[in-house]
Amino acid sequence: MAPDAQLHRDVSVAPGAVIYDGARVGAGTSIGAGAVVHAGTEVGEGCVIEDGAVLGKRPRLRPGSSAQGAVGPLVIEAGVTICCGAVVYAGARLGAGTIIGDQAQVRERAVVGSGSVLGRGSTIDFDAQVGSRVLIQTLVYVTGGAVVEDDVFIGPGVVTTNDNSMGRHVRGEPLAGPVFKRACRVGGGVVLTPGVVIGEEAFVAAGTLVTRDVGAREVVMGVPGRVVRRVGDEDLVERWP
């Protein structure tokens, strides 16, 4: 542990953990074996940092990468759990009570709201915005610039995309991440093409290829996706506290 790291006296640090100068760790936090907390990282009270997690990693980018931009400190609010082998980059922000699963990745400038869960091996890429109480299952890819509003469910293996040209666009041209409106649900294995909007309380069935916007409360399935019915009042998120 670096001598200039700021640790509250109630912090528990397992053997082999590395905490660099300039890191700040709040009271009641535990840091597992082999975890790394880089300089500038701010960890709130009562967090659990499991074995082998890496906090505050700086991005390594190719020249001209769309991910280029200013990178500030990683801020982790109170009560967050970061599981084994997860990597959370400098410049990200994790809201209170979030859970970042084993081997998951949260990139620079991404924001995750309070009470959200990111499943094992999933990625929230640079500049993505994830709201509160969002459930993202195992092996999901949330692409750069995506917006995920509150109370959204994203099933396992969902893939989102943000670049119709697949890298052959003018430098500086903005990417087009998808938008998941409040309380929509997207089933396992769904693929979303760049810029699509999934409407509030919409339902996208497993395996669907989404190539155009989905309206509020529409139920969509198939390849490509087509509307088959509407979500009933009995299935709205307010009915499922």
Disulfide bonds with the S-S distance in Angstrom:
none
